[in-house]
Amino acid sequence: MSSILRFDVFGHAVAVRRIDNQWIAYHQEQDGKLRRAHGILIPPATAELDLPRYLADLCHEWARADRHEVRRLDW
């Protein structure tokens, strides 16, 4: 199974995994459990390095003055 990439998307914990040439996104709950994020659809051709920018563009409604960036958490 592929590794999970974790992001802070404007204060929301989002995990992304590559499975069978598709990106699958999850909401990460406070207890660490992953719940499929059906509203976050990432095109298969999106490069791993482009995920933060793509997530920022897709989820920009989540941004606030105190939560204004997308950061990869597992570098």
C-alpha positions as CSV (number, residue, x, y, z in Angstrom):
1,M,0.0,0.0,0.0
2,S,1.3,3.5,-0.8
3,S,2.3,6.0,1.9
4,I,0.0,8.7,3.1
5,L,0.9,12.4,2.5
6,R,-0.4,14.7,5.2
7,F,-1.3,18.3,4.8
8,D,-2.6,21.2,6.9
9,V,-5.1,22.8,4.5
10,F,-6.1,26.1,6.0
11,G,-6.4,24.5,9.4
12,H,-8.0,21.2,8.2
13,A,-6.1,18.0,8.4
14,V,-6.1,16.3,5.0
15,A,-4.4,13.1,4.0
16,V,-3.7,12.0,0.4
17,R,-2.7,8.6,-0.9
18,R,-1.9,7.4,-4.4
19,I,-3.7,4.1,-5.2
20,D,-3.8,2.5,-8.6
21,N,-2.7,5.7,-10.4
22,Q,-5.4,7.8,-8.6
23,W,-5.2,10.3,-5.8
24,I,-7.5,9.5,-2.9
25,A,-8.1,12.3,-0.3
26,Y,-9.2,11.8,3.3
27,H,-10.2,14.0,6.2
28,Q,-8.1,13.1,9.2
29,E,-10.1,13.2,12.4
30,Q,-8.8,14.3,15.8
31,D,-8.4,10.7,16.9
32,G,-6.2,10.0,13.8
33,K,-8.9,8.1,11.9
34,L,-9.2,8.8,8.2
35,R,-12.6,9.5,6.5
36,R,-12.8,9.6,2.7
37,A,-13.1,13.2,1.5
38,H,-15.5,12.7,-1.4
39,G,-15.5,16.4,-2.1
40,I,-11.7,16.6,-2.7
41,L,-11.1,15.2,-6.2
42,I,-7.6,15.4,-7.4
43,P,-6.8,14.7,-11.1
44,P,-4.6,11.6,-11.6
45,A,-2.0,13.7,-13.6
46,T,-1.4,16.0,-10.6
47,A,2.3,15.7,-9.6
48,E,3.0,15.1,-5.9
49,L,4.9,18.4,-5.6
50,D,1.8,20.2,-7.0
51,L,-0.6,18.8,-4.4
52,P,-0.3,21.8,-1.9
53,R,-1.1,24.3,-4.7
54,Y,-3.9,22.2,-6.0
55,L,-5.4,21.7,-2.5
56,A,-5.1,25.5,-1.9
57,D,-7.0,26.3,-5.1
58,L,-9.7,23.7,-4.5
59,C,-10.2,24.4,-0.8
60,H,-9.7,28.2,-0.8
61,E,-13.1,28.7,1.0
62,W,-11.5,27.2,4.1
63,A,-9.0,30.0,4.4
64,R,-9.2,32.6,7.1
65,A,-7.0,35.4,8.4
66,D,-5.4,33.1,10.9
67,R,-5.4,30.0,8.6
68,H,-4.0,31.3,5.3
69,E,-1.7,28.5,4.0
70,V,-1.4,24.9,2.9
71,R,1.5,23.0,4.4
72,R,2.7,19.5,3.9
73,L,3.2,18.0,7.3
74,D,5.3,14.9,6.5
75,W,8.4,16.3,4.8
